[in-house]
Amino acid sequence: MKTVIVVGGGASGMAAAFACAEKHKVILLEKNEKLGKKIYITGKGRCNLTNDQEMSVHMKNTVTNPRFLYSAYAAFSKEDVKALLNVYGCPVKTERGSRVFPVTDHASDVTKAWTEALKSRQVDIRLNTKVTGLIIEQGELKGVQTPGGPIAADACIIATGGLSYASTGSTGDGYRFAEAAGLAVKPCRASLVPLITQETWPFSLSGLTLKNISMKLKDPEKPKKPLYEDFGELLFTHFGVSGPVILSASAYATRPLSEGKILKLYIDMKPALSEKELDERILKDLEKYHNKSLKNALTDLMPQAMIPVIMNEAGLSEDKKANELRKEERQRLNYTLKNLELTITGTRGFNEAVITQGGIDVKEIDPSTMQSKKVKGLYFAGEVLDVDALTGGFNLQIAWSTGTLAGRSIE
Ligand SMILES: Cc1cc2nc3c(=O)[nH]c(=O)nc-3n(C[C@H](O)[C@H](O)[C@H](O)COP(=O)(O)OP(=O)(O)OC[C@H]3O[C@@H](n4cnc5c(N)ncnc54)[C@H](O)[C@@H]3O)c2cc1C
């Protein structure tokens, strides 16, 4: 039996400690006053703990290094986490988009179940304990440093998370440990994060949600193939755009933006209608409200607050009478509704990001064990690695899967 230290009591650290404690004495060190602080805020306090679609779909929803996760997904799947939580008192349910939540709708019940699981295997949980460095001798992990003194160990699993929502404890310590150990770390960027627009008109629409729109995100230098396209809900904010489709798009925008590129976002406000069908629809509304000005004639077609924006973008006056709109002007209106353009200049910061893109270079890690190739006995799990996925429960599944694989791999 070995002594194994797990650094970080978040999702991946709890999974790692539980798996490892089957065979070894495990000490779980968490710098916060409680375990799983970030889990409390996941899924708007309900914790979307995994996704019920096949693991191949998890791979498809993994944005960075999906193939690296092959063994981890096989070691501990969505079925495994659902079963484990059920055993330790947290039954789950599946909702729209195959998103899995605790039946109680309380994220705290997920942490409670993991805590029960850890106790059942006598994991030594030490809260308020911050690891300040690793002790490595001749390429072998020997222990960790804490303000209270060193703690010796035969192996260590770093599960310190990324940089998003630092108030939950994710302050990037694991990257520093890895760098000090001579491991490469890929640059970190905020992902699943709202986007900043150059245009200021979204600011005045702050709080307005557009439902059932479709969008395309493009690099103007390669306009043929969108970086990302999606259908769903978009929210205007005081700095630009947010909402589900934007958060997902950000996963593909954050890298080019960090390299100084400017991107274009095209919103189709009427994706269910072809241009011809939309023209017929506009004609119908103009006929219905023929004596009214455009600002009052287009209210069936779009939210009132959008009308001045669309008119401006289409180069039309909102005071123009419905029955005075010429064919060519109608076409401009049609085009704008289907191609509303925004310029994306950046992302919001880590404190508004669901996830960190970048992290410990997966080339440094054996994907079948999560062990560092350079330092014997040093393992990594969760967001600290250069892996990230879209929303839908996929990121927590990465944490459970990589944590479990790391924990189990220690012989
Ligand atoms: C607002 C928000 C909502 C989210 N919602 C979802 C969702 O619904 N579904 C989903 O799949 N994903 C969601 N995520 C992402 C998900 O929370 C993360 O992917 C996941 O928590 C990563 O787990 P982790 O264990 O790697 O890191 P973390 O959960 O960040 O845990 C790391 C832990 O390590 C501790 N730690 C760090 N440094 C040290 C140190 N030096 N010594 C001791 N302890 C240390 C920290 O205090 C922390 O407890 C959400 C994220 C956010 C921010």
The ligand as an SDF file (V2000), in Angstrom:
LIG
                    3D

 53 58  0  0  0  0  0  0  0  0999 V2000
  -20.0030   28.9920  -13.3690 C   0  0  0  0  0  0  0  0  0  0  0  0
  -19.5810   27.6250  -13.8410 C   0  0  0  0  0  0  0  0  0  0  0  0
  -20.5510   26.6860  -14.1830 C   0  0  0  0  0  0  0  0  0  0  0  0
  -20.1710   25.4170  -14.6370 C   0  0  0  0  0  0  0  0  0  0  0  0
  -21.1620   24.5180  -14.9270 N   0  0  0  0  0  0  0  0  0  0  0  0
  -20.8060   23.2810  -15.3700 C   0  0  0  0  0  0  0  0  0  0  0  0
  -21.8040   22.2980  -15.6080 C   0  0  0  0  0  0  0  0  0  0  0  0
  -22.9850   22.4930  -15.3030 O   0  0  0  0  0  0  0  0  0  0  0  0
  -21.4020   21.1040  -16.1470 N   0  0  0  0  0  0  0  0  0  0  0  0
  -20.0780   20.8350  -16.4210 C   0  0  0  0  0  0  0  0  0  0  0  0
  -19.7940   19.7480  -16.9120 O   0  0  0  0  0  0  0  0  0  0  0  0
  -19.1140   21.7210  -16.1400 N   0  0  0  0  0  0  0  0  0  0  0  0
  -19.4430   22.9330  -15.6150 C   0  0  0  0  0  0  0  0  0  0  0  0
  -18.4520   23.8330  -15.3010 N   0  0  0  0  0  0  0  0  0  0  0  0
  -17.0400   23.4140  -15.4710 C   0  0  0  0  0  0  0  0  0  0  0  0
  -16.6180   22.5290  -14.2900 C   0  0  0  0  0  0  0  0  0  0  0  0
  -16.9550   23.1530  -13.0860 O   0  0  0  0  0  0  0  0  0  0  0  0
  -15.1260   22.2430  -14.3370 C   0  0  0  0  0  0  0  0  0  0  0  0
  -14.8410   21.6400  -15.5620 O   0  0  0  0  0  0  0  0  0  0  0  0
  -14.6990   21.3240  -13.2100 C   0  0  0  0  0  0  0  0  0  0  0  0
  -15.0480   21.8690  -11.9580 O   0  0  0  0  0  0  0  0  0  0  0  0
  -13.2050   21.0460  -13.2400 C   0  0  0  0  0  0  0  0  0  0  0  0
  -12.8930   20.2260  -12.1570 O   0  0  0  0  0  0  0  0  0  0  0  0
  -11.4350   20.1800  -11.5500 P   0  0  0  0  0  0  0  0  0  0  0  0
  -11.4970   19.2530  -10.4020 O   0  0  0  0  0  0  0  0  0  0  0  0
  -10.4450   19.9190  -12.6080 O   0  0  0  0  0  0  0  0  0  0  0  0
  -11.1560   21.6620  -11.0160 O   0  0  0  0  0  0  0  0  0  0  0  0
  -11.8920   22.5030   -9.8670 P   0  0  0  0  0  0  0  0  0  0  0  0
  -13.3030   22.1160   -9.7540 O   0  0  0  0  0  0  0  0  0  0  0  0
  -11.5640   23.9230  -10.1550 O   0  0  0  0  0  0  0  0  0  0  0  0
  -11.1770   22.0440   -8.5170 O   0  0  0  0  0  0  0  0  0  0  0  0
   -9.8470   22.3700   -8.2230 C   0  0  0  0  0  0  0  0  0  0  0  0
   -9.6990   22.3680   -6.7290 C   0  0  0  0  0  0  0  0  0  0  0  0
   -8.3160   22.4350   -6.3810 O   0  0  0  0  0  0  0  0  0  0  0  0
   -8.1690   23.2890   -5.2740 C   0  0  0  0  0  0  0  0  0  0  0  0
   -6.8050   23.8070   -5.2870 N   0  0  0  0  0  0  0  0  0  0  0  0
   -6.2370   24.5860   -6.2410 C   0  0  0  0  0  0  0  0  0  0  0  0
   -4.9600   24.8630   -5.9300 N   0  0  0  0  0  0  0  0  0  0  0  0
   -4.6990   24.2120   -4.7710 C   0  0  0  0  0  0  0  0  0  0  0  0
   -3.5390   24.1080   -3.9590 C   0  0  0  0  0  0  0  0  0  0  0  0
   -2.4090   24.7400   -4.2550 N   0  0  0  0  0  0  0  0  0  0  0  0
   -3.6200   23.3520   -2.8270 N   0  0  0  0  0  0  0  0  0  0  0  0
   -4.7790   22.7240   -2.4700 C   0  0  0  0  0  0  0  0  0  0  0  0
   -5.8970   22.8180   -3.2160 N   0  0  0  0  0  0  0  0  0  0  0  0
   -5.8620   23.5410   -4.3630 C   0  0  0  0  0  0  0  0  0  0  0  0
   -9.2130   24.3600   -5.4790 C   0  0  0  0  0  0  0  0  0  0  0  0
   -9.5150   25.0310   -4.2960 O   0  0  0  0  0  0  0  0  0  0  0  0
  -10.3700   23.5490   -6.0440 C   0  0  0  0  0  0  0  0  0  0  0  0
  -11.2190   23.0890   -5.0310 O   0  0  0  0  0  0  0  0  0  0  0  0
  -18.7970   25.0870  -14.7880 C   0  0  0  0  0  0  0  0  0  0  0  0
  -17.8300   26.0230  -14.4290 C   0  0  0  0  0  0  0  0  0  0  0  0
  -18.2050   27.2610  -13.9490 C   0  0  0  0  0  0  0  0  0  0  0  0
  -17.1340   28.2480  -13.5520 C   0  0  0  0  0  0  0  0  0  0  0  0
  1  2  1  0
  2  3  1  0
  2 52  2  0
  3  4  2  0
  4  5  1  0
  4 50  1  0
  5  6  2  0
  6  7  1  0
  6 13  1  0
  7  8  2  0
  7  9  1  0
  9 10  1  0
 10 11  2  0
 10 12  1  0
 12 13  2  0
 13 14  1  0
 14 15  1  0
 14 50  1  0
 15 16  1  0
 16 17  1  0
 16 18  1  0
 18 19  1  0
 18 20  1  0
 20 21  1  0
 20 22  1  0
 22 23  1  0
 23 24  1  0
 24 25  2  0
 24 26  1  0
 24 27  1  0
 27 28  1  0
 28 29  2  0
 28 30  1  0
 28 31  1  0
 31 32  1  0
 32 33  1  0
 33 34  1  0
 33 48  1  0
 34 35  1  0
 35 36  1  0
 35 46  1  0
 36 37  1  0
 36 45  1  0
 37 38  2  0
 38 39  1  0
 39 40  1  0
 39 45  2  0
 40 41  1  0
 40 42  2  0
 42 43  1  0
 43 44  2  0
 44 45  1  0
 46 47  1  0
 46 48  1  0
 48 49  1  0
 50 51  2  0
 51 52  1  0
 52 53  1  0
M  END
$$$$
